[in-house]
């Protein structure tokens, strides 16, 4: 009992440790491992179920998962998670090192996604997932939630490890990348319009971008939409703009 209690406490402590992240569910662990995460502890409520999942969905990570995961009772999994994952898989990993200058100096044409004051952790995670799928250079947040919160990592299915993800201060964004604000008053966005290495700034659905960030933008663009539709979900907006870039590459 003491061992189980200590294990549950380690997961609870990891949620408050800025050097660690809790991975909830099979897919979060799968993607974390696939993109180089350093996993320090993993548990599974059913090793046979984990073997079947990994064999069907991540055979490239099957041996690694089985070597890492320690079998535990279902109640231990439930005690380590805010919302116990149906797959019964949990893990603790180290957050990767992050360098803002290195990200901004990345010579590739890929854009950086900037989210100003994101409010919903699941939606924030979905933005990370979209950014990873589009092969964006990175995703940054200003104010709002920690993008490495376990709920955001769950929403991203662990794809935080596929690209740089961090919360930064706005003054640190100065550099040679053009800043484009996604704003309802901007010019209509068309495939091929985005300049290389742009920072694409998105505000929350309700508040939009702040006046301060809009004033710093080099240009404003808007997603063309049917009349009468007032806005899109944040992750949907990020997907629309990123793939307008991706389709032109």
CORDAUR-V130876 format. One record per residue. N is the residue number from 1. RES is the residue in three letters. PSI is psi as a letter, one per 20 degrees, with the letter a starting at -180 (* if undefined). Layout:
BEGIN
{{N/RES/PSI} {N/RES/PSI}}
END
This chain:
BEGIN
{{1/UNK/h} {2/UNK/h} {3/UNK/g} {4/UNK/g} {5/UNK/g} {6/UNK/h} {7/UNK/g} {8/UNK/g} {9/UNK/h} {10/UNK/g} {11/UNK/h} {12/UNK/g} {13/UNK/h} {14/UNK/h} {15/UNK/h} {16/UNK/j} {17/UNK/o} {18/UNK/i} {19/UNK/i} {20/UNK/r} {21/UNK/q} {22/UNK/p} {23/UNK/p} {24/UNK/o} {25/UNK/q} {26/UNK/g} {27/UNK/h} {28/UNK/g} {29/UNK/g} {30/UNK/g} {31/UNK/h} {32/UNK/g} {33/UNK/g} {34/UNK/h} {35/UNK/k} {36/UNK/j} {37/UNK/q} {38/UNK/o} {39/UNK/p} {40/UNK/i} {41/UNK/q} {42/UNK/q} {43/UNK/q} {44/UNK/p} {45/UNK/i} {46/UNK/o} {47/UNK/h} {48/UNK/h} {49/UNK/h} {50/UNK/g} {51/UNK/g} {52/UNK/g} {53/UNK/g} {54/UNK/h} {55/UNK/h} {56/UNK/h} {57/UNK/i} {58/UNK/m} {59/UNK/h} {60/UNK/i} {61/UNK/j} {62/UNK/g} {63/UNK/h} {64/UNK/g} {65/UNK/g} {66/UNK/h} {67/UNK/h} {68/UNK/g} {69/UNK/p} {70/UNK/p} {71/UNK/p} {72/UNK/r} {73/UNK/q} {74/UNK/h} {75/UNK/h} {76/UNK/g} {77/UNK/g} {78/UNK/h} {79/UNK/i} {80/UNK/i} {81/UNK/q} {82/UNK/g} {83/UNK/o} {84/UNK/p} {85/UNK/q} {86/UNK/h} {87/UNK/i} {88/UNK/k} {89/UNK/p} {90/UNK/q} {91/UNK/r} {92/UNK/p} {93/UNK/q} {94/UNK/p} {95/UNK/p} {96/UNK/q} {97/UNK/q} {98/UNK/p} {99/UNK/o} {100/UNK/g} {101/UNK/g} {102/UNK/g} {103/UNK/g} {104/UNK/h} {105/UNK/i} {106/UNK/p} {107/UNK/i} {108/UNK/q} {109/UNK/i} {110/UNK/q} {111/UNK/r} {112/UNK/p} {113/UNK/p} {114/UNK/p} {115/UNK/p} {116/UNK/o} {117/UNK/l} {118/UNK/p} {119/UNK/h} {120/UNK/p} {121/UNK/h} {122/UNK/g} {123/UNK/h} {124/UNK/g} {125/UNK/h} {126/UNK/h} {127/UNK/g} {128/UNK/g} {129/UNK/g} {130/UNK/g} {131/UNK/h} {132/UNK/g} {133/UNK/h} {134/UNK/i} {135/UNK/l} {136/UNK/q} {137/UNK/h} {138/UNK/r} {139/UNK/p} {140/UNK/q} {141/UNK/q} {142/UNK/p} {143/UNK/a} {144/UNK/b} {145/UNK/q} {146/UNK/p} {147/UNK/i} {148/UNK/j} {149/UNK/q} {150/UNK/h} {151/UNK/h} {152/UNK/h} {153/UNK/h} {154/UNK/g} {155/UNK/h} {156/UNK/i} {157/UNK/k} {158/UNK/j} {159/UNK/j} {160/UNK/h} {161/UNK/i} {162/UNK/i} {163/UNK/r} {164/UNK/p} {165/UNK/p} {166/UNK/r} {167/UNK/p} {168/UNK/r} {169/UNK/q} {170/UNK/g} {171/UNK/h} {172/UNK/i} {173/UNK/i} {174/UNK/q} {175/UNK/a} {176/UNK/j} {177/UNK/p} {178/UNK/p} {179/UNK/o} {180/UNK/p} {181/UNK/p} {182/UNK/o} {183/UNK/p} {184/UNK/h} {185/UNK/j} {186/UNK/r} {187/UNK/q} {188/UNK/p} {189/UNK/p} {190/UNK/q} {191/UNK/p} {192/UNK/i} {193/UNK/h} {194/UNK/p} {195/UNK/q} {196/UNK/q} {197/UNK/k} {198/UNK/q} {199/UNK/o} {200/UNK/o} {201/UNK/p} {202/UNK/p} {203/UNK/a} {204/UNK/q} {205/UNK/g} {206/UNK/g} {207/UNK/h} {208/UNK/a} {209/UNK/q} {210/UNK/q} {211/UNK/h} {212/UNK/g} {213/UNK/h} {214/UNK/h} {215/UNK/h} {216/UNK/i} {217/UNK/q} {218/UNK/h} {219/UNK/r} {220/UNK/p} {221/UNK/q} {222/UNK/q} {223/UNK/p} {224/UNK/p} {225/UNK/r} {226/UNK/q} {227/UNK/p} {228/UNK/i} {229/UNK/o} {230/UNK/h} {231/UNK/r} {232/UNK/q} {233/UNK/q} {234/UNK/g} {235/UNK/h} {236/UNK/g} {237/UNK/g} {238/UNK/g} {239/UNK/g} {240/UNK/g} {241/UNK/g} {242/UNK/h} {243/UNK/i} {244/UNK/h} {245/UNK/g} {246/UNK/g} {247/UNK/i} {248/UNK/i} {249/UNK/*}}
END
